[in-house]
């Protein structure tokens, strides 16, 4: 891919992700918002493909697009009150959200402006072998801690669901 085509495809995929992200937070219908989330996840997989990280792009599609987004859609559709609900935050919550968004915009803009960026060509992406070696040697402890955190979150969600069920 030539550099001009690479830039154009990056801009296109970035715009798709940006528009889908805005749709996720601005749509009132939760099902449409979840579908926009699927589009956002797919765009991120496209960015991974442009970075020549095909394995990570495949994992993105399988886990996030295929599992997480479908799970979110099932939860929304199996909860009748959520399907009918049109979310509309109160004015005070909207003002807090807008102020938080503005603060984040200013901080990220400052980071973009005042950071020094390496403009050199990145090294080739890691293959699956190198990724597996790193995951089970250098990053074994963080990987195991993450699995424990996810297990604790699963147990916590089960406990909360049981308490709601008993009421």
N, C-alpha and C positions, 0 to 999 in steps of 0.2 A: 504494500500500500504506500503510495507516495505521501509526502508530508502534508500536502494540501488536502488530499482526500482524508488523511488521518485526522487533521484538524476539523474538517467539516463533519466527519462522523462523530468525533468527540463532542462537538457543539450540539449536534442533533440529539445524541443520546443524553447529554446533560440537560438539554431543554425538555426532553421527554420526562426525565427524572424530576426536574424542577416543577413542571406543570402537574405531574402526577402527585408529587408531595403536597403542592398547594391544594389540589383536589381532595386529598386524604383529610386534610384538616378543615376544609371549608364546606364540603358537601354535607347536607343535612341528613340525607338517607344513608344509613349505616352500610347497607349492602353496596351502594355505589362507592362509598368510601373504601370499603374492603377491596372492591375491584380495582380502584385506583392504586391501592397499596400493592396489589399484584403487578400492576404495570410498573410501579416504582421499583419493586424487587427485580423485575425482568430487565429494566434499564441498568440497574447496578450490575447484573450479570453481563450485560453488554459492555460495560466499562471494564470488567475483569477480562473479557475476551480481548479488548483493545490493549490491555496490559500484558497480553500473552500468558495469562494465568487461566488456562482452559480448565484445569481441575477445580480451581476455586469457583469459576463460573458455573461449572456443572453442579457443584455442591450447593451453590446459591440457588440454582433452579430447583434442584431436588428438595432441599430442606425448606427454603423460604417460600418459593412459589408453590411447590408441590405440597408441602405439609403444613407450614404455619398459616399461610393465607387460607388454605382450604379449611383448616381447623377453625380459624376465625369466622369464616363464612358459615360453617356448621353451627357454631355457637350462636351466631346472630339469628340464623334461620330457625333453630330449635327453641329459641326463647321468643315466644309470641309478642311479649311486650316490647322487645327491642326492635322487631321488624316494623311495628306501628309507630315507634317513637321517632319524633322529629326533634333532634337535639337543638336547643337554642339556649346558650348560656346567658345568664343575667348580665346587666350592664356593668356592674362592678367587676365581675369575673372577666368580661371582655376587656375592660380597661387595664386590668392587671396583665392579661395575656398580651395586649398590644405593647404595654410598657416592657414586659419581659422580652418580647420579640425585638423591640427596638434596641434594648440593651445588648442582646445577643448579636444583632446586626452590627452595632458599633464595635463590639469586641472583635468579632470575626473580620470586620473591615480593617481594624487596626492591625490585626495579625497579618492580613494579606499585604497591607501597605508597608509595615515596618520589618517584616521578616526578610531574611536573605534566603533566596531560593537557589538550589543547585540546578543549574540548567544543563548539566551534563547528561549524556545518554545513560539511562539506567542499565544495570546488568540484566542478563537474561533471567527470566523467571525461573524459580525453582521447579524441579520436576517432582513427581509424586514420591520417588525414592528419598530425595533430600528432605522433602516435607515430612515424611514419615520418620526419618532418622532424627530430625530436629524435634519433632513432637514427642518422641519417646526417649529422648536423651536430654537435650538442653532444656526443653520446656515441659518435662514430665511433671514436675511439682505444680506449676500453674494449671496444667491440664487436669490433674487430680483434684486440685482445690476447686476449679470450675465445676467439675462433676459433683463434688460435695455440695456446692452452693446450689446447683440445679436440683439435686436431690432434696435439699432443705426447702427449696421453693415448692417442689411438688408435694412434699409432706404438709407444708403450710397451707397450700391451696386445698388439699383434701380435708384438713382440720377445719378450715373456714367453711367449706362446702357442707361438712357434717353439721356444724353449728347452725347454719342457715336451714338445713333440712329438718332439724329437731324442733325449730320454732314453729 
